[in-house]
């Protein structure tokens, strides 16, 4: 069974008896989104400073297109829980869950 690009991966997406996504599915989706955001930012930062003597700079990227291994319903569920926020055009940003006060 091969996974086709652009289609949800049935092995990653699990639903509970009530039809909602499992906690593990949502955690994997969040981890995948955060990783994509991190990699995208690192790629952007590596392009900012082309001089060998500069350190580059901070990336202004705050949102990315979520991985397509998960269906849109997963991202909508995470948005409903307040974990991510849609900024339009299919892009999502991670909502800071900072618990430190």
C-alpha positions in Angstrom: 0.0 0.0 0.0 1.7 3.1 -1.2 0.8 6.6 0.0 0.1 8.9 -2.9 1.4 12.5 -2.6 -1.4 15.0 -2.0 -3.7 12.5 -0.4 -4.2 11.9 3.4 -2.4 9.0 4.9 -4.9 6.6 6.5 -2.2 5.3 8.8 -1.6 8.7 10.4 -5.2 9.7 10.8 -7.1 7.8 13.5 -10.6 8.5 14.8 -12.2 7.6 18.0 -15.5 5.8 18.4 -17.4 9.1 18.3 -15.7 10.1 15.0 -13.4 12.7 16.4 -9.7 12.6 15.7 -7.6 10.8 18.4 -5.3 12.8 20.6 -2.4 11.0 19.0 -3.5 12.1 15.5 -3.7 15.7 16.6 -0.4 15.5 18.3 1.3 14.0 15.2 -0.3 16.7 13.0 0.9 19.5 15.3 4.4 18.1 15.4 4.4 17.9 11.6 3.2 21.4 11.2 5.8 22.8 13.7 8.5 20.9 11.9 7.5 22.3 8.5 7.4 25.8 10.0 10.9 25.3 11.6 12.4 24.0 8.4 10.8 26.8 6.3 12.1 29.4 8.7 15.6 27.9 8.7 15.6 27.8 4.9 14.5 31.5 4.8 17.1 32.6 7.4 19.9 30.9 5.4 19.1 33.1 2.4 19.0 36.4 4.3 22.7 36.9 4.7 24.8 35.9 1.7 28.0 37.5 3.0 30.3 35.0 4.7 30.8 37.4 7.6 27.1 37.8 8.4 25.0 35.6 10.6 21.9 36.0 8.4 18.8 37.3 10.2 15.5 36.3 11.7 12.9 35.0 9.4 9.6 36.8 9.1 7.7 33.6 8.3 4.9 33.0 10.8 2.7 30.6 8.9 3.0 27.7 6.5 0.8 25.4 4.4 0.2 22.3 6.5 1.5 18.9 5.5 -0.9 17.1 3.1 -0.6 13.8 4.8 -3.4 15.0 7.0 -6.9 16.0 5.7 -8.2 19.5 6.1 -10.5 18.3 8.9 -7.5 17.7 11.1 -6.3 21.3 10.7 -9.9 22.5 11.3 -10.1 20.5 14.5 -6.8 21.9 15.7 -8.0 25.4 14.9 -11.2 24.8 16.8 -9.1 23.7 19.9 -7.2 27.0 19.6 -3.8 25.3 18.8 -3.4 26.8 15.3 -4.9 29.8 13.5 -5.8 30.1 9.8 -4.4 33.3 8.2 -6.0 32.6 4.8 -4.9 31.1 1.5 -4.5 27.7 3.2 -1.8 28.9 5.6 -1.8 28.2 9.3 0.3 29.6 12.2 0.9 28.0 15.5 -0.8 29.7 18.4 1.6 30.3 21.3 0.4 28.1 24.1 2.8 29.7 26.5 2.0 28.7 30.1 4.7 30.8 31.8 3.4 33.9 33.5 
